[in-house]
Amino acid sequence: MKTYEKSAGFFPVFERKTGPAKEATHYCPGCGHGNVHKMIAEALEEFGLIGRSVFVSPVGCSVFGYYYFNCGNFQAAHGRAPAVATAVKRTNPDSIVISYQGDGDLAAIGTAETIHAANRGENICVFFVNNAIYGMTGGQMAPTTMIGQRSTTTPQGRLETVHGNPIRMAEMLATLPAPTYIERVAIGDSKHIMKARKAIRKALKIQAEGKGYSFVEIVSACPTGWKMDPVHARDWLLEDMLKVFPLGVFKDESDSRDENSWHRRYDAYEPAVVDEYLDRLKSTLGEAEPVALENDLHCKFAGFGGQGILTLGLLLSQIGMRAGQHVSWFPAYGPEMRGGTANCSVNLCGSRIGTPLVENPNVLVVMNQPSLDAFADQVTDGGVIIVDTTIVEGRPDAKRLRPVLIPATAIADEVGMAKIANVVVLGALVAATGCFPRAFCEDTLRAAIKKRSLVDMNIDAFGRGYDFVKNAR
């Protein structure tokens, strides 16, 4: 007597957020997702891949994959599962990565990610459940909705002249040279289900052998979205859907590709001309001795576009990297090339950084009045606030903060170029915080400034900002 049990690829109990633990899934009666989940879980168990596997599910009916699969799980933004899967695979090459998506996700907002992941031949499996409708959000027309098919947004049926034709993803991807295996199967009768199981197993085996990108399109019913009972939905799938989405293998090069062929296709990048700036910065990063920070810096730099706000953040970040600190730089700016608002967040820490965002800086630089008005109240008590008094008329709260008032733009004019006011401010910041030795910062600037004719001017500007603060004490 043979006992059939739930696959070890599933959690023993499906714990739902909105209700007690259950043995059943949340899928509607007649939905194909449950069948596909079962096939994937059983294949992972049989191949011994559960401990290596990562399941990536985006928005849609597949979103709750983390309730079911007893492996690593990532939830991706709508359509972005192939991009997330790419990142997981490239950072963990030994993992088995599954991008599990529906048609409203993969063939609509996720089209670009899908095509480019396939075109790169990423060594991942994409399991694409095609039920020709947006099932989770109310039954709207999807990219795969068929001509004449009714949905909540096409009550008279999809029209070719208005909505275009349904997209056939398997055929489209099969035109690309990089994918290894592409097949369309169905969740219809028992014969179709056996072929679907075989295709899913084959895709996982190809990835485990390092042979590249696999795409399995699974035509499935959505009785709720189609407004049918499960039996009629299955019959409609077999009689109507498969005429538009014919089953079969569209590409299979698994036998002709060697093990680890995915890695074989990527050659080392060898630029014809070495970038002098990057080469110089890399060498100076390696030469410098680590410099300990007395206190972590969480900085916000803000002003107008064109004042060098983002460059100021980059320069401080490069000093921090050369000093051996953990560094993050996060820019934010409007669409204007000049004159719009711009700010950036910079973290320099002795330990790992949890988030690149700086909401409560302990160092704030403002180079226009709107920035002072917007960010001064966010600075932590006792924090440093550096104000370019050439431009900013307002003054910060000297009782709560440590203001550094410096005519940075006027000093930059004296040096010879108003655009290097940001470097004047950098000198003032280093002096006010005591974060790094002056000579260390100047050595980094010599390596980091791309235009060699401007190095001396920038070193002069940095020194003037530094001396201004030191002499004011």
DRENDO-1510 file (C-alpha; in Angstrom, 1 decimal, always signed):
<recs>
REC; n; res; u; v; w
REC; 1; MET; +0.0; +0.0; +0.0 .
REC; 2; LYS; +1.4; +3.4; -1.0 .
REC; 3; THR; +0.8; +6.4; +1.1 .
REC; 4; TYR; +0.6; +9.8; -0.6 .
REC; 5; GLU; +1.7; +12.7; +1.5 .
REC; 6; LYS; +2.2; +16.4; +1.0 .
REC; 7; SER; +5.6; +17.1; -0.6 .
REC; 8; ALA; +8.4; +18.3; +1.7 .
REC; 9; GLY; +8.7; +21.2; -0.8 .
REC; 10; PHE; +5.6; +22.6; +1.0 .
REC; 11; PHE; +5.4; +23.9; +4.5 .
REC; 12; PRO; +3.6; +21.3; +6.8 .
REC; 13; VAL; +0.9; +23.9; +7.5 .
REC; 14; PHE; -0.2; +26.8; +5.3 .
REC; 15; GLU; -0.3; +29.7; +7.7 .
REC; 16; ARG; -2.4; +32.6; +6.3 .
REC; 17; LYS; -2.3; +36.1; +7.6 .
REC; 18; THR; -6.1; +36.5; +7.6 .
REC; 19; GLY; -7.2; +33.3; +9.3 .
REC; 20; PRO; -6.2; +30.1; +11.1 .
REC; 21; ALA; -3.6; +27.7; +9.8 .
REC; 22; LYS; -5.0; +25.7; +6.9 .
REC; 23; GLU; -4.2; +22.6; +4.9 .
REC; 24; ALA; -5.8; +24.1; +1.7 .
REC; 25; THR; -4.5; +26.9; -0.5 .
REC; 26; HIS; -6.3; +30.2; -1.0 .
REC; 27; TYR; -6.9; +29.5; -4.7 .
REC; 28; CYS; -10.4; +29.3; -6.1 .
REC; 29; PRO; -11.9; +25.9; -7.1 .
REC; 30; GLY; -10.7; +24.9; -10.6 .
REC; 31; CYS; -7.7; +27.2; -10.5 .
REC; 32; GLY; -4.5; +25.7; -12.0 .
REC; 33; HIS; -2.1; +27.4; -9.5 .
REC; 34; GLY; -2.5; +24.6; -6.9 .
REC; 35; ASN; -1.6; +21.9; -9.5 .
REC; 36; VAL; +1.4; +23.9; -10.7 .
REC; 37; HIS; +2.6; +24.5; -7.1 .
REC; 38; LYS; +2.3; +20.7; -6.4 .
REC; 39; MET; +4.4; +19.9; -9.5 .
REC; 40; ILE; +7.1; +22.3; -8.5 .
REC; 41; ALA; +7.3; +21.2; -4.9 .
REC; 42; GLU; +7.5; +17.5; -5.8 .
REC; 43; ALA; +10.2; +18.2; -8.4 .
REC; 44; LEU; +12.3; +20.2; -5.9 .
REC; 45; GLU; +11.9; +17.3; -3.4 .
REC; 46; GLU; +12.8; +14.6; -5.9 .
REC; 47; PHE; +15.9; +16.4; -7.2 .
REC; 48; GLY; +17.0; +17.3; -3.7 .
REC; 49; LEU; +16.9; +21.0; -4.4 .
REC; 50; ILE; +14.6; +22.3; -1.6 .
REC; 51; GLY; +17.5; +23.7; +0.5 .
REC; 52; ARG; +19.0; +25.5; -2.5 .
REC; 53; SER; +15.8; +26.9; -4.0 .
REC; 54; VAL; +14.5; +30.5; -4.0 .
REC; 55; PHE; +10.9; +31.2; -5.1 .
REC; 56; VAL; +10.3; +34.7; -6.5 .
REC; 57; SER; +6.6; +35.8; -6.7 .
REC; 58; PRO; +5.3; +39.2; -7.7 .
REC; 59; VAL; +1.9; +40.8; -7.6 .
REC; 60; GLY; -1.1; +38.6; -8.7 .
REC; 61; CYS; -2.5; +35.3; -7.6 .
REC; 62; SER; +1.0; +34.0; -7.2 .
REC; 63; VAL; +1.8; +36.6; -4.6 .
REC; 64; PHE; +1.3; +34.2; -1.7 .
REC; 65; GLY; +3.9; +31.7; -2.7 .
REC; 66; TYR; +5.7; +32.3; +0.5 .
REC; 67; TYR; +2.7; +30.7; +2.4 .
REC; 68; TYR; +3.4; +27.4; +0.7 .
REC; 69; PHE; +6.9; +26.7; -0.5 .
REC; 70; ASN; +9.4; +25.5; +2.1 .
REC; 71; CYS; +12.3; +27.3; +0.6 .
REC; 72; GLY; +13.7; +30.8; +0.2 .
REC; 73; ASN; +11.1; +33.3; -0.8 .
REC; 74; PHE; +11.2; +36.8; -2.3 .
REC; 75; GLN; +8.2; +38.9; -3.1 .
REC; 76; ALA; +8.9; +41.2; -6.1 .
REC; 77; ALA; +7.2; +44.4; -7.2 .
REC; 78; HIS; +4.7; +44.0; -10.1 .
REC; 79; GLY; +6.4; +42.5; -13.1 .
REC; 80; ARG; +9.9; +42.6; -11.6 .
REC; 81; ALA; +10.3; +39.0; -10.7 .
REC; 82; PRO; +12.9; +38.2; -13.5 .
REC; 83; ALA; +15.0; +41.2; -12.3 .
REC; 84; VAL; +14.9; +40.0; -8.7 .
REC; 85; ALA; +15.6; +36.4; -9.8 .
REC; 86; THR; +18.6; +37.6; -11.8 .
REC; 87; ALA; +20.0; +39.4; -8.8 .
REC; 88; VAL; +19.4; +36.3; -6.5 .
REC; 89; LYS; +21.1; +34.0; -9.1 .
REC; 90; ARG; +24.0; +36.2; -9.8 .
REC; 91; THR; +24.8; +36.7; -6.1 .
REC; 92; ASN; +24.1; +33.1; -5.2 .
REC; 93; PRO; +25.1; +31.1; -8.4 .
REC; 94; ASP; +24.5; +27.7; -6.6 .
REC; 95; SER; +20.9; +28.5; -5.8 .
REC; 96; ILE; +17.9; +27.3; -7.8 .
REC; 97; VAL; +15.8; +30.4; -8.7 .
REC; 98; ILE; +12.2; +30.2; -9.8 .
REC; 99; SER; +10.4; +33.2; -11.2 .
REC; 100; TYR; +6.7; +32.4; -10.9 .
REC; 101; GLN; +4.3; +34.8; -12.7 .
REC; 102; GLY; +0.9; +35.2; -14.2 .
REC; 103; ASP; +0.0; +36.7; -17.6 .
REC; 104; GLY; -1.1; +40.1; -16.3 .
REC; 105; ASP; +2.2; +40.4; -14.5 .
REC; 106; LEU; +4.7; +38.8; -16.9 .
REC; 107; ALA; +3.3; +39.9; -20.3 .
REC; 108; ALA; +2.2; +43.4; -19.3 .
REC; 109; ILE; +4.2; +45.5; -16.8 .
REC; 110; GLY; +6.9; +42.8; -16.7 .
REC; 111; THR; +7.4; +42.4; -20.5 .
REC; 112; ALA; +10.8; +44.2; -20.5 .
REC; 113; GLU; +12.2; +42.3; -17.6 .
REC; 114; THR; +11.0; +39.0; -19.1 .
REC; 115; ILE; +12.5; +39.7; -22.5 .
REC; 116; HIS; +15.8; +41.0; -21.3 .
REC; 117; ALA; +16.3; +38.2; -18.7 .
REC; 118; ALA; +15.7; +35.7; -21.5 .
REC; 119; ASN; +17.9; +37.6; -23.9 .
REC; 120; ARG; +20.8; +37.4; -21.4 .
REC; 121; GLY; +20.2; +33.7; -21.0 .
REC; 122; GLU; +20.0; +34.0; -17.2 .
REC; 123; ASN; +20.3; +30.6; -15.5 .
REC; 124; ILE; +16.8; +30.7; -14.0 .
REC; 125; CYS; +13.4; +29.0; -14.4 .
REC; 126; VAL; +10.4; +31.1; -15.3 .
REC; 127; PHE; +7.0; +29.4; -14.8 .
REC; 128; PHE; +4.4; +31.5; -16.5 .
REC; 129; VAL; +0.7; +30.7; -15.7 .
REC; 130; ASN; -1.4; +32.0; -18.6 .
REC; 131; ASN; -5.1; +32.2; -17.8 .
REC; 132; ALA; -5.8; +35.0; -20.3 .
REC; 133; ILE; -7.1; +37.4; -17.7 .
REC; 134; TYR; -6.2; +39.5; -14.6 .
REC; 135; GLY; -7.5; +37.0; -12.1 .
REC; 136; MET; -6.6; +38.6; -8.8 .
REC; 137; THR; -7.8; +42.2; -9.4 .
REC; 138; GLY; -11.3; +41.6; -10.8 .
REC; 139; GLY; -11.1; +39.9; -14.2 .
REC; 140; GLN; -9.8; +42.7; -16.4 .
REC; 141; MET; -8.5; +42.2; -19.9 .
REC; 142; ALA; -4.9; +40.9; -19.9 .
REC; 143; PRO; -2.2; +40.9; -22.7 .
REC; 144; THR; -3.2; +37.3; -23.3 .
REC; 145; THR; -7.0; +37.8; -23.4 .
REC; 146; MET; -8.2; +36.4; -26.7 .
REC; 147; ILE; -10.1; +38.1; -29.5 .
REC; 148; GLY; -13.8; +38.1; -28.6 .
REC; 149; GLN; -13.1; +37.1; -25.0 .
REC; 150; ARG; -15.2; +39.1; -22.5 .
REC; 151; SER; -13.7; +40.6; -19.3 .
REC; 152; THR; -14.7; +43.4; -16.9 .
REC; 153; THR; -12.9; +45.9; -19.1 .
REC; 154; THR; -14.0; +44.4; -22.4 .
REC; 155; PRO; -17.7; +43.5; -21.8 .
REC; 156; GLN; -18.3; +43.2; -25.6 .
REC; 157; GLY; -15.2; +41.1; -26.1 .
REC; 158; ARG; -11.6; +42.0; -27.0 .
REC; 159; LEU; -11.4; +43.7; -30.4 .
REC; 160; GLU; -8.3; +43.4; -32.6 .
REC; 161; THR; -8.8; +46.9; -34.0 .
REC; 162; VAL; -9.0; +48.5; -30.5 .
REC; 163; HIS; -7.0; +46.3; -28.2 .
REC; 164; GLY; -4.6; +44.5; -30.4 .
REC; 165; ASN; -4.0; +40.7; -30.5 .
REC; 166; PRO; -3.1; +38.5; -27.6 .
REC; 167; ILE; +0.6; +38.1; -26.9 .
REC; 168; ARG; +2.1; +34.7; -27.3 .
REC; 169; MET; +5.1; +34.8; -25.0 .
REC; 170; ALA; +6.6; +31.4; -25.8 .
REC; 171; GLU; +6.7; +32.2; -29.5 .
REC; 172; MET; +8.2; +35.6; -28.9 .
REC; 173; LEU; +11.0; +34.4; -26.6 .
REC; 174; ALA; +11.8; +31.5; -28.8 .
REC; 175; THR; +13.1; +34.0; -31.4 .
REC; 176; LEU; +16.0; +35.0; -29.0 .
REC; 177; PRO; +19.3; +33.1; -29.3 .
REC; 178; ALA; +20.1; +32.8; -25.6 .
REC; 179; PRO; +17.2; +30.8; -24.0 .
REC; 180; THR; +17.9; +27.1; -23.6 .
REC; 181; TYR; +14.4; +25.6; -23.2 .
REC; 182; ILE; +10.9; +27.0; -24.0 .
REC; 183; GLU; +7.7; +25.0; -23.9 .
REC; 184; ARG; +4.0; +25.6; -23.6 .
REC; 185; VAL; +1.9; +23.1; -21.6 .
REC; 186; ALA; -1.6; +23.1; -20.1 .
REC; 187; ILE; -3.5; +22.2; -17.0 .
REC; 188; GLY; -6.4; +20.5; -18.8 .
REC; 189; ASP; -6.9; +16.7; -18.8 .
REC; 190; SER; -4.7; +14.2; -17.1 .
REC; 191; LYS; -2.5; +13.8; -20.3 .
REC; 192; HIS; -1.8; +17.5; -20.3 .
REC; 193; ILE; -1.0; +17.5; -16.6 .
REC; 194; MET; +1.6; +14.8; -17.1 .
REC; 195; LYS; +3.3; +16.8; -19.8 .
REC; 196; ALA; +3.2; +19.9; -17.6 .
REC; 197; ARG; +4.9; +17.9; -14.8 .
REC; 198; LYS; +7.6; +16.7; -17.2 .
REC; 199; ALA; +8.3; +20.2; -18.5 .
REC; 200; ILE; +8.6; +21.7; -15.0 .
REC; 201; ARG; +11.0; +18.9; -14.0 .
REC; 202; LYS; +13.0; +19.4; -17.2 .
REC; 203; ALA; +13.3; +23.2; -16.6 .
REC; 204; LEU; +14.6; +22.7; -13.0 .
REC; 205; LYS; +17.0; +20.1; -14.2 .
REC; 206; ILE; +18.4; +22.4; -16.8 .
REC; 207; GLN; +19.0; +25.1; -14.2 .
REC; 208; ALA; +20.6; +22.6; -11.8 .
REC; 209; GLU; +23.0; +21.6; -14.5 .
REC; 210; GLY; +23.9; +25.2; -15.3 .
REC; 211; LYS; +22.6; +25.1; -18.9 .
REC; 212; GLY; +20.7; +28.4; -18.9 .
REC; 213; TYR; +17.3; +30.0; -19.2 .
REC; 214; SER; +14.1; +27.9; -19.2 .
REC; 215; PHE; +10.6; +29.2; -19.8 .
REC; 216; VAL; +7.5; +27.0; -19.2 .
REC; 217; GLU; +4.2; +28.6; -20.2 .
REC; 218; ILE; +1.3; +26.9; -18.5 .
REC; 219; VAL; -2.2; +27.5; -19.9 .
REC; 220; SER; -4.6; +27.3; -17.0 .
REC; 221; ALA; -8.2; +28.0; -16.2 .
REC; 222; CYS; -9.5; +30.9; -14.1 .
REC; 223; PRO; -13.1; +30.0; -13.4 .
REC; 224; THR; -13.7; +33.0; -11.2 .
REC; 225; GLY; -12.3; +35.5; -13.7 .
REC; 226; TRP; -14.0; +33.8; -16.6 .
REC; 227; LYS; -17.3; +33.6; -14.6 .
REC; 228; MET; -17.6; +29.8; -15.2 .
REC; 229; ASP; -17.8; +26.8; -13.1 .
REC; 230; PRO; -14.6; +24.6; -13.0 .
REC; 231; VAL; -15.9; +22.0; -15.4 .
REC; 232; HIS; -17.0; +24.5; -18.1 .
REC; 233; ALA; -13.7; +26.5; -17.5 .
REC; 234; ARG; -11.7; +23.3; -18.2 .
REC; 235; ASP; -13.6; +22.5; -21.3 .
REC; 236; TRP; -13.3; +26.1; -22.6 .
REC; 237; LEU; -9.6; +26.0; -22.1 .
REC; 238; LEU; -9.3; +22.8; -24.1 .
REC; 239; GLU; -11.6; +23.8; -26.9 .
REC; 240; ASP; -10.9; +27.5; -27.3 .
REC; 241; MET; -7.7; +28.6; -25.5 .
REC; 242; LEU; -5.4; +25.9; -27.0 .
REC; 243; LYS; -6.4; +27.1; -30.5 .
REC; 244; VAL; -4.8; +30.5; -29.8 .
REC; 245; PHE; -2.0; +29.1; -27.6 .
REC; 246; PRO; -0.9; +25.8; -29.2 .
REC; 247; LEU; +1.0; +23.5; -27.0 .
REC; 248; GLY; +4.5; +22.2; -27.7 .
REC; 249; VAL; +8.2; +22.8; -27.4 .
REC; 250; PHE; +9.4; +26.0; -29.1 .
REC; 251; LYS; +13.0; +25.7; -28.3 .
REC; 252; ASP; +15.2; +23.0; -26.7 .
REC; 253; GLU; +19.0; +23.2; -26.8 .
REC; 254; SER; +19.5; +21.4; -23.4 .
REC; 255; ASP; +21.2; +18.5; -25.0 .
REC; 256; SER; +23.7; +20.6; -27.0 .
REC; 257; ARG; +24.8; +22.8; -24.2 .
REC; 258; ASP; +27.5; +21.8; -21.8 .
REC; 259; GLU; +27.3; +22.0; -18.0 .
REC; 260; ASN; +27.7; +25.5; -16.8 .
REC; 261; SER; +27.2; +26.9; -20.2 .
REC; 262; TRP; +25.5; +29.9; -18.7 .
REC; 263; HIS; +28.8; +31.0; -17.2 .
REC; 264; ARG; +30.7; +30.1; -20.4 .
REC; 265; ARG; +28.9; +32.8; -22.4 .
REC; 266; TYR; +30.1; +35.7; -20.3 .
REC; 267; ASP; +33.6; +36.8; -21.0 .
REC; 268; ALA; +35.6; +39.2; -18.8 .
REC; 269; TYR; +35.2; +42.9; -19.6 .
REC; 270; GLU; +38.4; +44.2; -21.1 .
REC; 271; PRO; +38.1; +47.9; -22.1 .
REC; 272; ALA; +40.3; +49.0; -24.9 .
REC; 273; VAL; +41.4; +52.0; -23.0 .
REC; 274; VAL; +41.9; +52.0; -19.2 .
REC; 275; ASP; +39.9; +54.7; -17.5 .
REC; 276; GLU; +42.6; +56.9; -16.0 .
REC; 277; TYR; +40.3; +58.2; -13.3 .
REC; 278; LEU; +39.0; +54.8; -12.1 .
REC; 279; ASP; +42.5; +53.3; -12.2 .
REC; 280; ARG; +43.9; +56.2; -10.2 .
REC; 281; LEU; +41.1; +56.1; -7.6 .
REC; 282; LYS; +41.4; +52.3; -7.3 .
REC; 283; SER; +45.1; +52.5; -6.6 .
REC; 284; THR; +44.7; +55.2; -4.0 .
REC; 285; LEU; +41.9; +53.2; -2.3 .
REC; 286; GLY; +44.3; +50.3; -2.0 .
REC; 287; GLU; +47.2; +52.3; -0.7 .
REC; 288; ALA; +45.4; +54.2; +2.1 .
REC; 289; GLU; +45.4; +53.0; +5.7 .
REC; 290; PRO; +41.9; +52.7; +7.4 .
REC; 291; VAL; +40.8; +55.8; +9.3 .
REC; 292; ALA; +38.5; +55.2; +12.2 .
REC; 293; LEU; +35.4; +57.5; +12.6 .
REC; 294; GLU; +34.8; +58.9; +16.0 .
REC; 295; ASN; +31.1; +59.0; +15.2 .
REC; 296; ASP; +29.0; +57.8; +12.3 .
REC; 297; LEU; +28.0; +60.5; +9.9 .
REC; 298; HIS; +24.4; +60.6; +8.6 .
REC; 299; CYS; +24.4; +63.5; +6.2 .
REC; 300; LYS; +21.9; +65.4; +4.1 .
REC; 301; PHE; +23.2; +67.8; +1.4 .
REC; 302; ALA; +20.6; +70.1; -0.2 .
REC; 303; GLY; +20.4; +73.0; -2.6 .
REC; 304; PHE; +19.7; +73.9; -6.3 .
REC; 305; GLY; +20.7; +71.7; -9.2 .
REC; 306; GLY; +24.0; +72.9; -10.6 .
REC; 307; GLN; +25.5; +73.8; -7.2 .
REC; 308; GLY; +27.3; +70.5; -7.1 .
REC; 309; ILE; +25.2; +69.0; -4.3 .
REC; 310; LEU; +25.4; +65.5; -5.6 .
REC; 311; THR; +29.1; +65.8; -6.3 .
REC; 312; LEU; +29.6; +67.0; -2.7 .
REC; 313; GLY; +28.0; +63.7; -1.5 .
REC; 314; LEU; +30.2; +61.7; -3.9 .
REC; 315; LEU; +33.4; +63.3; -2.8 .
REC; 316; LEU; +32.6; +62.7; +0.9 .
REC; 317; SER; +31.7; +59.1; +0.0 .
REC; 318; GLN; +35.0; +58.5; -1.8 .
REC; 319; ILE; +36.9; +59.9; +1.2 .
REC; 320; GLY; +34.9; +57.5; +3.4 .
REC; 321; MET; +35.6; +54.5; +1.1 .
REC; 322; ARG; +39.3; +55.3; +1.1 .
REC; 323; ALA; +39.2; +55.4; +4.9 .
REC; 324; GLY; +37.7; +51.9; +5.0 .
REC; 325; GLN; +34.2; +52.9; +6.1 .
REC; 326; HIS; +30.9; +51.5; +5.1 .
REC; 327; VAL; +29.4; +54.1; +2.7 .
REC; 328; SER; +26.1; +54.8; +1.0 .
REC; 329; TRP; +25.2; +57.7; -1.3 .
REC; 330; PHE; +21.5; +58.2; -2.3 .
REC; 331; PRO; +20.6; +61.1; -4.7 .
REC; 332; ALA; +17.2; +62.8; -5.1 .
REC; 333; TYR; +16.5; +65.5; -7.7 .
REC; 334; GLY; +13.9; +67.0; -9.9 .
REC; 335; PRO; +13.7; +66.8; -13.7 .
REC; 336; GLU; +15.4; +70.1; -14.3 .
REC; 337; MET; +19.0; +70.1; -15.4 .
REC; 338; ARG; +19.7; +73.3; -13.6 .
REC; 339; GLY; +17.8; +75.4; -11.0 .
REC; 340; GLY; +15.6; +72.6; -9.7 .
REC; 341; THR; +15.9; +71.2; -6.2 .
REC; 342; ALA; +18.5; +68.5; -5.5 .
REC; 343; ASN; +19.6; +66.7; -2.4 .
REC; 344; CYS; +21.5; +63.5; -1.4 .
REC; 345; SER; +21.8; +61.3; +1.6 .
REC; 346; VAL; +25.3; +60.1; +2.6 .
REC; 347; ASN; +26.1; +57.6; +5.4 .
REC; 348; LEU; +29.6; +56.9; +6.6 .
REC; 349; CYS; +29.6; +54.2; +9.3 .
REC; 350; GLY; +31.9; +51.8; +11.0 .
REC; 351; SER; +29.4; +49.0; +10.6 .
REC; 352; ARG; +26.9; +47.9; +8.0 .
REC; 353; ILE; +24.3; +50.4; +6.8 .
REC; 354; GLY; +20.7; +49.4; +7.2 .
REC; 355; THR; +19.2; +52.0; +4.8 .
REC; 356; PRO; +20.7; +54.6; +2.4 .
REC; 357; LEU; +18.0; +57.0; +3.4 .
REC; 358; VAL; +18.8; +59.7; +5.9 .
REC; 359; GLU; +15.7; +61.1; +7.5 .
REC; 360; ASN; +17.3; +62.6; +10.6 .
REC; 361; PRO; +20.8; +63.8; +9.7 .
REC; 362; ASN; +23.4; +64.7; +12.2 .
REC; 363; VAL; +25.1; +66.8; +9.5 .
REC; 364; LEU; +23.0; +69.0; +7.2 .
REC; 365; VAL; +24.4; +71.2; +4.4 .
REC; 366; VAL; +22.0; +73.8; +2.9 .
REC; 367; MET; +23.0; +75.9; -0.1 .
REC; 368; ASN; +19.6; +77.6; -0.7 .
REC; 369; GLN; +16.8; +78.9; +1.5 .
REC; 370; PRO; +14.2; +76.3; +0.5 .
REC; 371; SER; +16.5; +73.6; +1.8 .
REC; 372; LEU; +17.0; +75.3; +5.1 .
REC; 373; ASP; +13.2; +75.6; +5.5 .
REC; 374; ALA; +12.6; +72.0; +4.5 .
REC; 375; PHE; +15.3; +70.1; +6.4 .
REC; 376; ALA; +16.5; +72.1; +9.4 .
REC; 377; ASP; +13.8; +70.6; +11.7 .
REC; 378; GLN; +14.9; +67.1; +10.8 .
REC; 379; VAL; +18.4; +67.5; +12.1 .
REC; 380; THR; +19.1; +65.7; +15.4 .
REC; 381; ASP; +19.7; +67.8; +18.5 .
REC; 382; GLY; +23.3; +68.9; +18.6 .
REC; 383; GLY; +23.8; +68.1; +14.9 .
REC; 384; VAL; +26.0; +70.2; +12.6 .
REC; 385; ILE; +24.2; +72.5; +10.1 .
REC; 386; ILE; +26.4; +74.2; +7.5 .
REC; 387; VAL; +24.8; +77.2; +5.7 .
REC; 388; ASP; +26.1; +79.0; +2.6 .
REC; 389; THR; +25.5; +82.5; +3.8 .
REC; 390; THR; +26.3; +83.9; +0.4 .
REC; 391; ILE; +22.9; +82.6; -0.8 .
REC; 392; VAL; +20.9; +81.6; +2.3 .
REC; 393; GLU; +19.4; +84.5; +4.2 .
REC; 394; GLY; +17.8; +82.5; +7.0 .
REC; 395; ARG; +19.7; +81.2; +10.1 .
REC; 396; PRO; +19.3; +77.9; +11.9 .
REC; 397; ASP; +18.3; +77.4; +15.6 .
REC; 398; ALA; +21.7; +78.0; +17.3 .
REC; 399; LYS; +20.3; +76.7; +20.7 .
REC; 400; ARG; +19.4; +73.3; +19.4 .
REC; 401; LEU; +22.0; +72.9; +16.6 .
REC; 402; ARG; +25.7; +73.6; +15.9 .
REC; 403; PRO; +25.5; +76.1; +13.0 .
REC; 404; VAL; +28.5; +76.7; +10.7 .
REC; 405; LEU; +27.9; +79.9; +8.8 .
REC; 406; ILE; +30.2; +80.2; +5.8 .
REC; 407; PRO; +30.0; +82.3; +2.7 .
REC; 408; ALA; +31.0; +79.3; +0.5 .
REC; 409; THR; +30.0; +80.7; -2.9 .
REC; 410; ALA; +31.9; +84.0; -2.2 .
REC; 411; ILE; +35.0; +82.1; -1.1 .
REC; 412; ALA; +34.7; +79.9; -4.3 .
REC; 413; ASP; +34.6; +83.1; -6.4 .
REC; 414; GLU; +37.8; +84.3; -4.7 .
REC; 415; VAL; +39.5; +81.0; -5.6 .
REC; 416; GLY; +38.4; +81.4; -9.2 .
REC; 417; MET; +35.2; +79.5; -9.9 .
REC; 418; ALA; +31.8; +79.7; -8.1 .
REC; 419; LYS; +31.0; +76.1; -9.1 .
REC; 420; ILE; +33.5; +74.8; -6.5 .
REC; 421; ALA; +31.5; +76.2; -3.6 .
REC; 422; ASN; +30.7; +72.5; -2.8 .
REC; 423; VAL; +34.4; +71.8; -2.2 .
REC; 424; VAL; +34.6; +74.8; +0.1 .
REC; 425; VAL; +31.7; +73.3; +2.0 .
REC; 426; LEU; +33.4; +69.9; +2.1 .
REC; 427; GLY; +36.4; +71.5; +3.8 .
REC; 428; ALA; +34.1; +73.2; +6.3 .
REC; 429; LEU; +32.4; +69.9; +7.0 .
REC; 430; VAL; +35.6; +68.0; +7.7 .
REC; 431; ALA; +36.8; +70.8; +10.0 .
REC; 432; ALA; +33.5; +71.1; +11.9 .
REC; 433; THR; +33.1; +67.3; +12.4 .
REC; 434; GLY; +36.7; +66.3; +12.7 .
REC; 435; CYS; +35.8; +63.1; +10.8 .
REC; 436; PHE; +39.0; +62.7; +8.8 .
REC; 437; PRO; +42.5; +64.4; +8.7 .
REC; 438; ARG; +42.9; +67.2; +6.3 .
REC; 439; ALA; +45.8; +65.7; +4.5 .
REC; 440; PHE; +43.9; +62.4; +4.0 .
REC; 441; CYS; +41.0; +64.3; +2.4 .
REC; 442; GLU; +43.3; +66.3; +0.1 .
REC; 443; ASP; +45.0; +63.1; -1.1 .
REC; 444; THR; +41.7; +61.6; -1.9 .
REC; 445; LEU; +40.6; +64.7; -3.8 .
REC; 446; ARG; +43.8; +64.6; -5.9 .
REC; 447; ALA; +42.8; +61.1; -6.9 .
REC; 448; ALA; +39.0; +61.6; -7.3 .
REC; 449; ILE; +38.9; +64.8; -9.3 .
REC; 450; LYS; +38.7; +63.8; -13.0 .
REC; 451; LYS; +39.9; +67.0; -14.6 .
REC; 452; ARG; +43.5; +67.3; -13.7 .
REC; 453; SER; +43.8; +71.0; -14.5 .
REC; 454; LEU; +41.3; +71.7; -11.7 .
REC; 455; VAL; +43.0; +69.7; -8.9 .
REC; 456; ASP; +45.0; +72.6; -7.5 .
REC; 457; MET; +42.0; +74.9; -7.5 .
REC; 458; ASN; +39.9; +72.3; -5.7 .
REC; 459; ILE; +42.6; +71.7; -3.1 .
REC; 460; ASP; +42.7; +75.5; -2.5 .
REC; 461; ALA; +38.9; +75.6; -2.1 .
REC; 462; PHE; +38.9; +72.7; +0.3 .
REC; 463; GLY; +41.7; +74.3; +2.4 .
REC; 464; ARG; +39.9; +77.7; +2.6 .
REC; 465; GLY; +36.7; +76.1; +3.8 .
REC; 466; TYR; +38.6; +74.1; +6.3 .
REC; 467; ASP; +40.6; +77.1; +7.6 .
REC; 468; PHE; +37.5; +79.3; +7.8 .
REC; 469; VAL; +35.9; +77.0; +10.3 .
REC; 470; LYS; +39.1; +76.3; +12.3 .
REC; 471; ASN; +39.9; +80.1; +12.5 .
REC; 472; ALA; +36.3; +80.9; +13.6 .
REC; 473; ARG; +36.6; +78.7; +16.7 .
</recs>
